[in-house]
Amino acid sequence: MESRPWDNGTRVVHAALAVTVLAELSTGLIVSRGTRPQWLLIHSVLGIATTLVIIIDWMWTWARRDFPILFPWNRAGMRIVAREAFEVFLGKLPGSGDRTGLSSFMHGIGLLAVSGMAATGLLMYVEIPGGYGLSLHSTAYAFFTTLATTHLWLSYIVWAYLIGHVVFAALQQVLGHNVLRHFYLGHR
């Protein structure tokens, strides 16, 4: 199926999501090493900004009625996704852009993963034990630990998604599919 380029609004939201998520993942690597507290503050502020971008992405998806494209979880949609996934193993990369298929399905999975990270991150921010969070209950430690573990595992999924996303986009570009044209504002 021939790909259709995204509209300019989708391009802007995608770029904002890519920049904020990459900044969050990068500062998360620094924070996970137990460095200075200012990095936790930077990570937290970036997390709030990223969460706002994710909310805008969900609203944009809803306004464009793109849920069936990103989440084709019906028989017909999953048939397309399964066929394209099988074709990847045969050396044929799927189309990209504004269409139902493997690439859009993977975008949906990525959006769910970053949304999970945003939700657990915000809850962690509220539940930081030791008097820094909004919740000062002693049970906050156990809840915080569960959130932190979930947040960490979701970060692994998002890293894998991000790396896979870049690798497949580069492969598509190298094989002459010119997917980078989808990023240019004003491109039709």
C-alpha positions in Angstrom: 0.0 0.0 0.0 1.3 3.4 -1.0 2.1 5.7 2.0 0.6 9.1 2.4 2.6 11.8 4.1 1.4 13.1 7.5 -0.1 16.5 7.8 1.9 19.4 9.3 0.2 19.1 12.7 1.1 15.4 13.0 4.7 16.2 12.0 5.0 18.9 14.7 3.5 16.6 17.4 5.8 13.7 16.3 8.9 16.0 16.4 7.9 17.4 19.8 7.3 13.9 21.1 10.7 12.6 19.7 12.6 15.5 21.3 11.0 15.4 24.7 11.1 11.6 25.0 14.7 11.5 23.9 15.6 14.2 26.5 13.7 12.2 29.2 15.4 9.0 28.3 18.8 10.7 28.3 18.3 12.4 31.7 16.8 9.2 33.0 20.2 7.5 32.3 21.9 10.1 34.4 19.3 10.0 37.2 19.5 6.2 37.4 23.1 6.4 38.3 22.3 8.3 41.5 23.9 11.6 40.5 23.3 15.0 41.9 19.7 16.1 42.8 19.6 18.8 40.1 19.4 16.1 37.5 16.3 14.6 39.2 14.8 18.1 39.1 15.7 18.5 35.4 14.3 15.0 34.7 11.1 15.8 36.6 10.5 19.1 34.8 11.2 17.5 31.4 8.8 14.7 32.4 6.0 17.2 33.0 6.7 18.8 29.6 6.8 15.3 27.9 3.6 14.4 29.6 2.0 17.5 28.2 3.2 16.6 24.7 1.9 13.1 25.1 -1.5 14.4 26.1 -1.4 16.7 23.0 -0.6 13.6 20.9 -3.5 11.7 22.3 -5.8 14.7 21.7 -4.4 15.1 18.2 -5.0 11.4 17.5 -8.5 11.7 18.7 -9.3 14.8 16.7 -7.9 13.2 13.5 -9.8 10.0 14.3 -6.5 8.1 13.9 -7.2 5.5 16.6 -8.0 2.8 14.0 -4.7 3.5 12.2 -2.5 3.5 15.4 -4.6 0.7 17.1 -5.9 -1.6 14.3 -6.9 -4.3 16.8 -9.7 -5.6 14.7 -9.5 -8.6 12.4 -8.9 -6.6 9.2 -6.3 -4.4 10.8 -4.4 -7.2 12.5 -4.4 -9.1 9.2 -2.6 -6.2 7.5 -0.2 -5.9 10.5 0.5 -9.7 10.5 1.1 -9.8 6.7 3.5 -6.8 6.8 5.3 -8.3 9.8 5.7 -11.6 7.8 6.9 -9.6 4.8 9.7 -8.0 6.9 11.2 -11.5 7.3 11.1 -11.8 3.5 13.0 -8.6 3.1 10.1 -6.3 2.2 9.7 -3.3 4.5 6.2 -2.0 5.1 5.0 1.4 4.0 5.0 4.4 6.3 2.9 7.5 6.7 -0.8 7.9 7.4 -2.1 4.4 6.8 -3.1 1.2 8.6 -0.1 -1.2 8.8 2.8 -2.4 10.8 4.6 1.0 11.1 1.4 2.8 12.4 0.7 -0.2 14.7 4.3 0.2 16.1 3.7 3.9 16.6 0.6 3.1 18.6 2.6 0.6 20.8 5.3 3.4 21.2 2.6 5.9 22.3 1.2 3.4 24.8 4.7 2.8 26.2 5.6 6.5 26.6 2.2 7.1 28.1 2.9 4.4 30.7 6.2 6.0 31.5 4.5 9.4 31.8 1.9 8.0 34.1 4.3 6.2 36.4 6.7 9.2 36.3 4.0 11.6 37.4 2.8 9.2 40.2 6.4 8.8 41.3 6.8 12.6 41.5 3.7 12.8 43.7 4.8 9.8 45.8 8.5 10.6 46.4 9.1 9.3 49.9 11.0 11.3 52.5 8.9 14.4 52.5 9.5 15.6 48.9 6.3 14.3 47.4 2.7 15.3 47.9 2.1 12.0 49.8 3.8 11.6 53.1 2.4 8.2 54.1 4.8 5.5 55.2 3.1 3.2 52.6 4.4 5.5 49.9 7.8 3.7 50.0 6.3 0.4 48.8 4.1 2.2 46.2 7.1 4.3 45.0 9.2 1.2 44.6 6.5 -0.5 42.5 6.2 2.6 40.4 10.0 3.0 40.0 10.3 -0.7 38.9 7.5 -0.3 36.4 8.9 3.0 35.1 12.3 1.4 34.6 10.9 -1.6 32.7 8.8 0.7 30.5 12.0 2.7 29.8 13.6 -0.4 28.4 10.6 -0.9 26.1 10.8 2.7 25.0 14.5 2.5 24.3 14.0 -0.6 22.2 11.1 1.1 20.4 13.2 4.2 19.7 16.2 2.3 18.5 14.0 0.1 16.3 12.1 3.1 15.0 15.3 4.9 13.9 16.8 1.7 12.4 13.7 0.9 10.3 13.4 4.5 9.2 17.1 4.5 8.1 16.6 1.2 6.3 13.5 2.5 4.5 15.5 5.6 3.5 18.5 3.6 2.3 16.3 1.3 0.3 14.9 4.3 -1.6 11.5 4.7 0.1 12.3 8.3 1.0 10.4 8.3 4.3 12.3 11.3 5.5 10.1 13.4 3.2 7.3 12.8 5.7 9.1 15.1 8.2 9.2 18.2 6.1 6.6 20.8 7.0 4.6 21.7 4.0 5.4 18.6 2.0 2.4 17.1 0.2 
